[in-house]
């Protein structure tokens, strides 16, 4: 249909496709009978598409493109790339560094399978044409989680890789972990918050009399984790680190934040770092993944990046681009 519409006649299309005109006429009539619609207006010397023919050709071209895309994708997945890689990322991880990794992942070029290609591609609009090189076919699926929710996504099979999990006390046979690094957390409040006027170091009894801002644990099945909240203390629960920063900038409560994130706000006078009786708190973070005898190339690439000290450091410290 595409060739007939482009050349303007069945005869010209037949010459281009190496067929006899009667074969094209028969194929088009079969299609018209199946659809119960006239596709070409044959009253003129040229084969003119009817409105129904225009619609079929438009949709047909789109479907052929999708068929090509699926075929290309299947060929590439056959090289060992996962169709999809789900990554659970704790909300404490720096988003700028994470998206740098995603950018680098898509920037790779891979070679298609040569021996899976036909020696001679068929000369029609639906032929599959693999490019000489292309980006990984693996679809990335990111999950933003908090505390126990990050572990839960991995353990329940909703994620293949978890970044920013706390160390587990008990070992899990099918899950492997590696250290991500140490995050330095400090207590901070807005300059107009009452705690900013307290004598330092501030006691925890004094802190307990003021509202704390906490990020909600996203765990649904695991027992949620609460960090830093004292018995009887008023709590403002927010969904993300960005929301927690915004709440504390507005003086709605106190709370611990990554020191590297607080630093720029403190230098600008938007936050005040408080000295406490137990000084700053360090939290240990890991990354974890499911063990598999047939580990895909996508997960292998991510694990190779996470082995690099510069990558781990960036994931814990590059919070400068954090927005609500």
C-alpha positions in Angstrom: 0.0 0.0 0.0 2.8 2.4 0.9 4.6 1.8 -2.5 1.3 2.0 -4.5 0.4 5.3 -2.8 3.9 6.7 -3.3 4.4 5.7 -7.0 0.8 6.5 -7.9 -0.1 3.2 -9.7 -0.2 -0.5 -9.2 2.1 -1.0 -12.3 4.8 1.3 -11.0 4.6 -0.3 -7.5 4.9 -3.8 -9.0 8.0 -2.8 -10.9 9.6 -1.4 -7.8 8.8 -4.4 -5.7 9.7 -6.9 -8.4 6.1 -8.4 -8.6 3.5 -8.6 -11.3 0.7 -6.0 -11.1 -2.0 -8.7 -10.7 -0.3 -9.9 -7.5 -0.6 -6.5 -5.9 -4.2 -6.1 -7.1 -5.1 -9.4 -5.6 -3.4 -8.6 -2.2 -5.1 -5.2 -2.0 -8.5 -6.8 -2.8 -8.0 -9.4 -0.1 -7.3 -6.6 2.4 -10.3 -4.6 1.3 -12.5 -7.7 1.7 -11.1 -8.4 5.1 -11.7 -4.8 6.3 -15.0 -4.4 4.3 -13.6 -1.0 3.1 -12.5 0.4 -0.2 -8.8 1.5 0.1 -8.0 2.8 -3.4 -10.2 4.8 -5.7 -9.5 3.2 -9.1 -11.7 5.5 -11.2 -8.7 7.7 -12.3 -5.5 6.7 -14.1 -3.6 7.0 -10.8 -4.3 4.9 -7.7 -5.7 7.4 -5.2 -6.1 6.4 -1.6 -9.6 6.7 -0.1 -10.1 8.3 3.4 -10.1 4.8 4.7 -7.0 3.9 2.8 -5.2 7.0 4.2 -6.1 6.0 7.7 -4.9 2.4 7.2 -1.7 3.6 5.7 -1.0 6.0 8.5 -1.7 3.5 11.2 0.1 0.7 9.3 3.3 2.8 9.0 3.1 3.4 12.8 2.6 -0.4 13.5 5.5 -1.3 11.2 7.8 1.1 13.1 6.7 -0.5 16.3 7.4 -4.0 14.9 10.9 -2.8 13.9 11.5 -1.4 17.4 10.3 -4.6 19.1 12.4 -6.8 16.8 15.5 -4.6 17.5 14.8 -4.7 21.2 14.4 -8.5 21.2 17.7 -8.9 19.4 19.5 -6.7 21.9 18.0 -8.3 24.9 19.2 -11.6 23.6 22.8 -10.4 24.2 22.2 -10.5 27.9 20.7 -7.2 28.7 17.7 -7.2 31.0 14.4 -6.1 29.5 13.9 -4.0 32.7 16.0 -3.2 35.7 14.2 -1.9 38.8 16.3 0.2 41.2 15.1 1.2 44.6 16.8 4.4 45.7 16.6 5.7 49.3 15.5 9.3 49.4 18.7 10.2 51.3 20.7 9.6 48.1 21.8 12.7 46.1 19.5 12.9 43.0 22.1 14.8 40.9 24.6 12.0 41.2 22.0 9.3 40.5 20.9 11.0 37.3 24.6 11.4 36.3 24.7 7.6 36.5 21.5 7.2 34.5 22.9 9.5 31.8 26.1 7.5 31.7 24.1 4.2 31.4 22.2 5.4 28.4 25.3 6.9 26.8 26.8 3.5 26.3 26.9 2.0 22.9 26.5 -1.7 22.3 26.8 -3.9 19.3 23.8 -5.9 18.0 23.9 -9.7 17.4 25.3 -10.1 14.0 24.7 -13.9 13.6 21.0 -13.4 14.4 20.4 -11.1 11.4 19.3 -12.5 8.0 21.9 -12.3 5.3 19.6 -10.2 3.2 16.8 -8.1 4.7 13.5 -8.4 2.9 12.8 -5.4 0.7 9.6 -4.1 2.3 8.5 -1.5 4.7 8.5 -3.9 7.6 12.1 -5.0 7.3 14.1 -5.0 10.5 17.2 -2.8 10.3 19.4 -2.9 13.4 21.8 0.0 13.8 25.5 -0.5 13.9 25.5 0.4 17.6 22.8 1.5 20.0 22.2 2.3 23.6 21.3 -0.5 26.1 17.8 -1.9 25.6 17.2 -2.2 29.3 14.4 -0.1 30.6 15.3 1.5 33.9 12.5 1.7 36.6 13.4 3.9 39.6 11.6 3.6 42.9 12.0 6.3 45.5 11.9 4.7 49.0 12.7 5.6 52.6 14.4 3.5 55.3 12.8 0.0 55.6 10.9 0.6 52.4 14.2 0.4 50.4 15.0 -3.0 51.8 11.4 -4.1 51.4 11.4 -3.3 47.6 14.5 -5.5 47.1 13.5 -8.4 49.4 9.9 -8.6 47.9 11.2 -8.7 44.4 10.0 -5.2 43.4 13.6 -4.1 42.8 16.7 -5.8 41.5 19.1 -3.3 43.1 18.7 -1.1 46.2 20.9 1.9 46.9 21.1 3.5 50.3 20.0 0.7 52.6 21.0 0.3 56.3 23.1 -2.8 57.2 20.9 -5.8 57.9 21.5 -7.6 61.2 20.6 -11.0 59.6 22.0 -12.3 56.4 19.7 -13.0 53.4 20.8 -15.9 51.2 19.7 -14.5 47.9 20.8 -10.9 48.6 24.4 -9.5 48.6 25.4 -6.2 50.1 28.4 -3.9 49.8 29.2 -0.6 51.7 28.1 2.6 50.1 29.7 4.9 52.7 29.1 7.0 55.8 26.7 9.9 55.9 27.4 12.7 58.3 24.1 14.0 59.8 23.6 17.2 61.8 20.7 18.8 63.6 19.6 22.0 62.0 16.8 24.6 62.4 15.8 27.9 60.8 17.4 31.0 62.4 14.0 32.1 63.7 13.3 28.7 65.3 13.3 28.8 69.2 16.0 26.2 69.4 18.4 28.5 67.6 18.4 30.8 70.6 19.1 28.0 73.1 22.4 27.6 74.8 24.6 25.0 73.2 25.1 22.1 73.3 21.3 21.7 73.3 20.1 18.8 75.5 17.8 16.2 74.1 15.2 17.1 76.8 15.0 20.6 75.3 14.9 19.2 71.8 12.0 16.9 72.7 9.8 19.9 73.6 9.9 21.0 69.9 8.4 19.5 66.8 10.6 17.3 64.7 10.4 16.8 61.0 10.6 13.2 59.9 10.4 11.5 56.5 7.8 8.7 56.3 9.1 5.2 56.0 7.7 3.7 52.8 7.6 0.1 54.0 4.2 -1.6 53.6 5.0 -5.1 54.9 8.2 -4.5 57.0 8.1 -2.8 60.3 8.6 1.0 59.7 11.7 2.6 61.1 11.6 5.8 63.1 14.8 7.7 63.5 15.5 10.5 66.0 11.9 10.9 67.3 11.7 10.9 71.1 8.8 9.6 73.1 6.0 12.2 73.2 7.6 14.5 70.8 5.4 16.3 68.2 6.1 15.1 64.7 5.6 16.6 61.3 5.8 13.7 58.8 6.8 14.6 55.2 7.2 12.4 52.1 10.8 13.3 51.0 14.1 14.8 51.9 13.3 17.8 49.8 10.1 18.4 51.7 11.9 17.9 55.0 14.4 20.6 54.0 11.6 23.0 53.0 9.8 22.4 56.3 12.9 23.1 58.3 13.8 26.2 56.3 10.3 27.5 57.2 10.9 26.9 60.9 8.2 24.2 61.1 10.4 21.9 63.1 13.9 20.6 63.7 15.6 17.5 62.5 18.8 15.9 61.3 19.9 16.4 57.7 23.1 15.5 55.7 25.8 17.9 56.7 26.8 18.6 53.0 23.2 19.6 52.3 23.0 21.8 55.4 26.3 23.5 54.7 25.1 25.7 51.8 22.0 26.7 53.7 24.1 27.5 56.8 26.5 29.6 54.8 23.6 31.6 53.4 22.1 32.1 56.8 19.0 30.0 56.1 19.8 27.2 58.6 21.6 27.0 61.9 23.5 23.9 62.9 23.0 23.0 66.5 25.5 21.3 68.8 24.0 18.5 70.7 25.0 16.4 73.7 26.0 13.5 71.5 27.5 15.7 68.7 26.8 14.6 65.1 25.5 11.2 64.1 27.0 9.0 61.4 24.9 6.6 59.5 26.3 3.7 57.5 24.7 3.0 54.1 25.0 0.0 51.8 23.8 -1.0 48.4 22.3 -4.5 47.8 21.3 -6.6 44.9 19.7 -10.0 44.2 22.2 -12.8 43.5 21.6 -14.6 40.2 23.5 -17.2 38.2 22.4 -15.3 35.1 23.1 -11.7 36.1 22.2 -9.3 33.4 24.6 -6.8 31.8 22.5 -3.9 33.0 22.9 -4.8 36.7 26.6 -5.7 36.1 27.2 -2.2 34.8 25.5 -0.6 37.8 27.5 -2.7 40.2 30.7 -1.8 38.5 29.9 1.9 38.9 29.1 1.5 42.5 32.4 -0.2 43.2 34.1 3.2 42.3 34.8 5.3 45.4 34.1 8.5 43.5 30.6 7.3 42.5 29.8 6.3 46.1 31.0 9.6 47.4 28.9 11.5 44.9 25.8 9.6 45.8 26.2 10.6 49.4 27.3 14.2 48.9 26.0 15.8 45.7 22.8 17.2 47.2 23.3 20.7 45.7 20.5 20.2 43.1 17.9 19.0 45.6 14.5 20.7 44.9 11.0 20.2 46.3 
